[in-house]
Amino acid sequence: MVKITDLENDEDYEEIHDDVVEECKKYGRVISIIIPRPGEHTSGIGKIFVEFPTVEEATRAKTGLEGMEFNEKRVECGFHPEELFFQGNFVGE
């Protein structure tokens, strides 16, 4: 969902983070957001992971965000296994 070059620049990274939080807050309360960066993570680079407090809020976000354009890319949404998320494993499904 994001370009690797945008993740390398701190200013671009923060802008992406803030934009995603603002967009996701339309669908529910955002607990956390993880945007894996080269050098900090070994998996999930190029993806964005957003944690919501309920499945209902996550489902609303998935439905609302799917297919949107973000950072010149089409948004594709899915659910990531909670166990892997909390382990910091962003490969999964």
Secondary structure, DSSP 8 states (H G I E B T S, - for coil): ---HHHHHSHHHHHHHHHHHHHHHTTTS---EEE---BTTBSS-TT--EEE-SSHHHHHHHHHHHTT-EETTEE-------HHHHHHT-----
